[in-house]
Amino acid sequence: MHPFDYIQPGSVAEAVGLMRDTADARFLAGGMTLIPVMKQRLAAPSLLIDLARLAELRAISAKGGTLTIGALARHAAVAESPVVQARIPALASLAAGIGDAQVRNRGTIGGSLANNDPVADYPAAMLALGARIRTDRRCIDADAFFTGMFATALEPDEMIIQVEVPVPEAAAYQKFEQPASHYAVAGVMVAKAADGVRVAVTGAGSGVFRMPAMEAALADDFTPAAITGIAVPADGLNADLHASAEYRAHLVTVLAGRAVAAAMGRS
Ligand SMILES: Cc1cc2nc3c(=O)[nH]c(=O)nc-3n(C[C@H](O)[C@H](O)[C@H](O)COP(=O)(O)OP(=O)(O)OC[C@H]3O[C@@H](n4cnc5c(N)ncnc54)[C@H](O)[C@@H]3O)c2cc1C
């Protein structure tokens, strides 16, 4: 690891100001991605701005039809939150399936979204649920937030404060996981709301993406049978030692069908 400075600011404004004024600074949340990347010398920030003292960013609450989760809410807190379990049980269960106990007790939703790993779980949930990502300066729709592999719409000095998630009528997430890391070989989140159905896929491509053909079919007929014939083309999908592109393409249709069944309460 390269030498670096370390600071724990006491407010969002201080953290963002430090980020703006320091070349090569990085926010540190759970450190579950950033620290390994630094140990591998793939990142060498000059300053780590540890967000640990910003306890207000760990809050989880609900008002009206919106669930709000602070950026520093750890995966375990989301999984165990009665507020999340009551409003969007699929999101609590998704969080419970991230990594292992150590990762869930350190990693945060804000860190996961800012990192936008193409095999991570939360991006699929935020995209399918039509969430808004609120930062220190604006609100970004999930559709505009995830811009590519490990890429987001965030400015270099911009901090995620919270996510605001509309509570759907029904939702479910299904993932086929890599057994060692629990990252998604492929994962599909399906959410049904008053204004339609959204289907988001992680793990299969270079970044999270939606399946408009499935969404249209499910809007007419919210059953697994409606999408059994809809496949994502294998061209351009990920291929590695865990699965070929063709296998991932097949998984997407299978997992989407299972997610619809689960959302209907049939699993
Ligand atoms: C062994 C292992 C298994 C894992 N398995 C899974 C899995 O099954 N599914 C899954 O989805 N993930 C998995 N992860 C990743 C895990 O969810 C991480 O916690 C997550 O990717 C990063 O969150 P973090 O809080 O640790 O962020 P950090 O590592 O602290 O930061 C990650 C990046 O986000 C930036 N950042 C952090 N917080 C903010 C913020 N509020 N605003 C702006 N930028 C910010 C940082 O500067 C950094 O660039 C796994 C990780 C490990 C080590």
The ligand as an SDF file (V2000), in Angstrom:
LIG
                    3D

 53 58  0  0  0  0  0  0  0  0999 V2000
  -15.4080  -10.8860   -0.1110 C   0  0  0  0  0  0  0  0  0  0  0  0
  -16.4000   -9.9050   -0.6560 C   0  0  0  0  0  0  0  0  0  0  0  0
  -17.6150  -10.3690   -1.1350 C   0  0  0  0  0  0  0  0  0  0  0  0
  -18.5610   -9.4680   -1.6350 C   0  0  0  0  0  0  0  0  0  0  0  0
  -19.7350   -9.9630   -2.1120 N   0  0  0  0  0  0  0  0  0  0  0  0
  -20.6530   -9.1000   -2.6150 C   0  0  0  0  0  0  0  0  0  0  0  0
  -21.9060   -9.5690   -3.1090 C   0  0  0  0  0  0  0  0  0  0  0  0
  -22.2500  -10.7620   -3.0510 O   0  0  0  0  0  0  0  0  0  0  0  0
  -22.7660   -8.6490   -3.6320 N   0  0  0  0  0  0  0  0  0  0  0  0
  -22.4720   -7.3040   -3.6750 C   0  0  0  0  0  0  0  0  0  0  0  0
  -23.2830   -6.5260   -4.1580 O   0  0  0  0  0  0  0  0  0  0  0  0
  -21.3000   -6.8350   -3.1930 N   0  0  0  0  0  0  0  0  0  0  0  0
  -20.3890   -7.6810   -2.6680 C   0  0  0  0  0  0  0  0  0  0  0  0
  -19.2180   -7.2060   -2.1670 N   0  0  0  0  0  0  0  0  0  0  0  0
  -18.9520   -5.7380   -2.2150 C   0  0  0  0  0  0  0  0  0  0  0  0
  -19.5050   -5.0900   -0.9590 C   0  0  0  0  0  0  0  0  0  0  0  0
  -20.8990   -4.9870   -1.0760 O   0  0  0  0  0  0  0  0  0  0  0  0
  -18.8950   -3.7070   -0.7150 C   0  0  0  0  0  0  0  0  0  0  0  0
  -19.2680   -3.4070    0.5760 O   0  0  0  0  0  0  0  0  0  0  0  0
  -19.3400   -2.5730   -1.6280 C   0  0  0  0  0  0  0  0  0  0  0  0
  -19.0370   -2.8120   -2.9510 O   0  0  0  0  0  0  0  0  0  0  0  0
  -18.6110   -1.2800   -1.2790 C   0  0  0  0  0  0  0  0  0  0  0  0
  -19.1610   -0.7310   -0.1300 O   0  0  0  0  0  0  0  0  0  0  0  0
  -18.2360   -0.0850    0.9860 P   0  0  0  0  0  0  0  0  0  0  0  0
  -19.1520    0.6140    1.9190 O   0  0  0  0  0  0  0  0  0  0  0  0
  -17.3300   -1.1030    1.5570 O   0  0  0  0  0  0  0  0  0  0  0  0
  -17.4320    1.0200    0.1410 O   0  0  0  0  0  0  0  0  0  0  0  0
  -15.9030    1.4390    0.1430 P   0  0  0  0  0  0  0  0  0  0  0  0
  -15.0520    0.2530   -0.1890 O   0  0  0  0  0  0  0  0  0  0  0  0
  -15.5510    2.2000    1.3660 O   0  0  0  0  0  0  0  0  0  0  0  0
  -15.9330    2.4500   -1.0880 O   0  0  0  0  0  0  0  0  0  0  0  0
  -16.1720    1.9820   -2.4000 C   0  0  0  0  0  0  0  0  0  0  0  0
  -16.1370    3.1810   -3.3610 C   0  0  0  0  0  0  0  0  0  0  0  0
  -17.2770    4.0060   -3.1470 O   0  0  0  0  0  0  0  0  0  0  0  0
  -16.8900    5.3330   -2.7960 C   0  0  0  0  0  0  0  0  0  0  0  0
  -17.8680    5.7840   -1.7960 N   0  0  0  0  0  0  0  0  0  0  0  0
  -18.1760    5.1560   -0.6310 C   0  0  0  0  0  0  0  0  0  0  0  0
  -19.1990    5.7910   -0.0230 N   0  0  0  0  0  0  0  0  0  0  0  0
  -19.5460    6.8310   -0.8230 C   0  0  0  0  0  0  0  0  0  0  0  0
  -20.5470    7.8490   -0.7510 C   0  0  0  0  0  0  0  0  0  0  0  0
  -21.4160    7.9200    0.2810 N   0  0  0  0  0  0  0  0  0  0  0  0
  -20.6140    8.7480   -1.7550 N   0  0  0  0  0  0  0  0  0  0  0  0
  -19.7720    8.6830   -2.8050 C   0  0  0  0  0  0  0  0  0  0  0  0
  -18.7990    7.7480   -2.9300 N   0  0  0  0  0  0  0  0  0  0  0  0
  -18.6980    6.8300   -1.9510 C   0  0  0  0  0  0  0  0  0  0  0  0
  -15.4670    5.2090   -2.2780 C   0  0  0  0  0  0  0  0  0  0  0  0
  -14.7450    6.4160   -2.4220 O   0  0  0  0  0  0  0  0  0  0  0  0
  -14.9300    4.1000   -3.1550 C   0  0  0  0  0  0  0  0  0  0  0  0
  -14.5520    4.6130   -4.4040 O   0  0  0  0  0  0  0  0  0  0  0  0
  -18.2720   -8.0810   -1.6580 C   0  0  0  0  0  0  0  0  0  0  0  0
  -17.0500   -7.6000   -1.1410 C   0  0  0  0  0  0  0  0  0  0  0  0
  -16.1220   -8.4990   -0.6470 C   0  0  0  0  0  0  0  0  0  0  0  0
  -14.8210   -7.9770   -0.1120 C   0  0  0  0  0  0  0  0  0  0  0  0
  1  2  1  0
  2  3  1  0
  2 52  2  0
  3  4  2  0
  4  5  1  0
  4 50  1  0
  5  6  2  0
  6  7  1  0
  6 13  1  0
  7  8  2  0
  7  9  1  0
  9 10  1  0
 10 11  2  0
 10 12  1  0
 12 13  2  0
 13 14  1  0
 14 15  1  0
 14 50  1  0
 15 16  1  0
 16 17  1  0
 16 18  1  0
 18 19  1  0
 18 20  1  0
 20 21  1  0
 20 22  1  0
 22 23  1  0
 23 24  1  0
 24 25  2  0
 24 26  1  0
 24 27  1  0
 27 28  1  0
 28 29  2  0
 28 30  1  0
 28 31  1  0
 31 32  1  0
 32 33  1  0
 33 34  1  0
 33 48  1  0
 34 35  1  0
 35 36  1  0
 35 46  1  0
 36 37  1  0
 36 45  1  0
 37 38  2  0
 38 39  1  0
 39 40  1  0
 39 45  2  0
 40 41  1  0
 40 42  2  0
 42 43  1  0
 43 44  2  0
 44 45  1  0
 46 47  1  0
 46 48  1  0
 48 49  1  0
 50 51  2  0
 51 52  1  0
 52 53  1  0
M  END
$$$$
